[in-house]
Amino acid sequence: MHCYCSICRKLQGGSGSNINIMAVAESLHIIQGEQSIKNYVALPETRGPAKLDHDVDGSDDNGNDDETTKAKEGSQSQRSAKQRMVVTRKAGYDRKFCVTCGSYLWGFDSDYAANIYPFASAIDTDLPVPEVTYHIKLNSTTQWADPRNPVYRRTNKATQCFFDDYPDSAIVDWHKKHGHYVD
């Protein structure tokens, strides 16, 4: 699956997407360098803006903070500029990365704790070329990275499937359907 969400696009670098594959969590064995592996959880996806009940500095809409009444001079323009974004989904996906080189290694979602999701770019061995490629979260892609643009269309026989959000099936279903799932 090529993910084009804003988080994957920004964390994985220049291609505009991230390629997630799936593995059984118990199969991961770190031989060396475990102390260099750290966790990153992205901020929640947001859309907005929405008005704050309180300014960023802690004052209310009347310019009063918890301790004292402040002069209201200049506070109107400051308050109108202080807005927050509305959270549209949680960011519960943990991304493991190497603090030495900065490479993203794998993802983990506690909702699917039996599996991990290595980034294809972190795998040193050859991976099979999939006969079907899913392009997901296209509602978050940028024009320059959109795989539906003719310049990105592949001439090989691989089937390309495009999804504005997530497909109805999970990555585990894709692996089972295409004979890549190992019990």
Secondary structure as the mmCIF struct_conf table of DSSP 4:
data_model
#
loop_
_struct_conf.conf_type_id
_struct_conf.id
_struct_conf.beg_label_comp_id
_struct_conf.beg_label_asym_id
_struct_conf.beg_label_seq_id
_struct_conf.end_label_comp_id
_struct_conf.end_label_asym_id
_struct_conf.end_label_seq_id
STRN STRN1 HIS A 2 CYS A 3
BEND BEND1 CYS A 5 CYS A 5
HELX_RH_AL_P HELX_RH_AL_P1 SER A 6 GLN A 12
TURN_TY1_P TURN_TY1_P1 GLY A 14 SER A 15
BEND BEND2 GLY A 16 SER A 17
STRN STRN2 ASN A 18 ILE A 19
STRN STRN3 ASN A 20 ASN A 20
STRN STRN4 ALA A 23 VAL A 24
HELX_RH_3T_P HELX_RH_3T_P1 ALA A 25 SER A 27
BEND BEND3 GLN A 32 GLN A 32
HELX_RH_3T_P HELX_RH_3T_P2 GLU A 34 SER A 36
STRN STRN5 ILE A 37 VAL A 41
HELX_LH_PP_P HELX_LH_PP_P1 ALA A 42 PRO A 44
STRN STRN6 GLU A 45 LYS A 51
BEND BEND4 ASP A 53 HIS A 54
TURN_TY1_P TURN_TY1_P2 VAL A 56 ASP A 57
BEND BEND5 GLY A 58 GLY A 58
TURN_TY1_P TURN_TY1_P3 ASP A 61 ASN A 62
BEND BEND6 GLY A 63 GLY A 63
STRN STRN7 ASN A 64 ASN A 64
BEND BEND7 ASP A 66 GLU A 67
STRN STRN8 THR A 69 THR A 69
HELX_LH_PP_P HELX_LH_PP_P2 LYS A 70 ALA A 71
TURN_TY1_P TURN_TY1_P4 GLU A 73 GLY A 74
HELX_RH_AL_P HELX_RH_AL_P2 SER A 75 ALA A 81
STRN STRN9 GLN A 83 ARG A 89
STRN STRN10 TYR A 93 CYS A 98
TURN_TY1_P TURN_TY1_P5 VAL A 99 CYS A 101
STRN STRN11 TYR A 104 ASP A 109
HELX_RH_3T_P HELX_RH_3T_P3 SER A 110 TYR A 112
TURN_TY1_P TURN_TY1_P6 ALA A 113 ALA A 114
STRN STRN12 ASN A 115 PRO A 118
STRN STRN13 PHE A 119 PHE A 119
HELX_RH_3T_P HELX_RH_3T_P4 ALA A 120 ALA A 122
BEND BEND8 THR A 125 THR A 125
HELX_LH_PP_P HELX_LH_PP_P3 PRO A 128 PRO A 130
BEND BEND9 GLU A 131 GLU A 131
STRN STRN14 VAL A 132 ILE A 136
HELX_RH_3T_P HELX_RH_3T_P5 LEU A 138 SER A 140
HELX_RH_3T_P HELX_RH_3T_P6 GLN A 143 ALA A 145
TURN_TY1_P TURN_TY1_P7 PRO A 147 ARG A 148
BEND BEND10 ASN A 149 ASN A 149
HELX_RH_3T_P HELX_RH_3T_P7 PRO A 150 TYR A 152
BEND BEND11 ASN A 156 LYS A 157
STRN STRN15 THR A 159 PHE A 162
BEND BEND12 ASP A 164 ASP A 165
BEND BEND13 ASP A 168 SER A 169
HELX_RH_AL_P HELX_RH_AL_P3 ILE A 171 LYS A 177
TURN_TY1_P TURN_TY1_P8 HIS A 178 GLY A 179
#
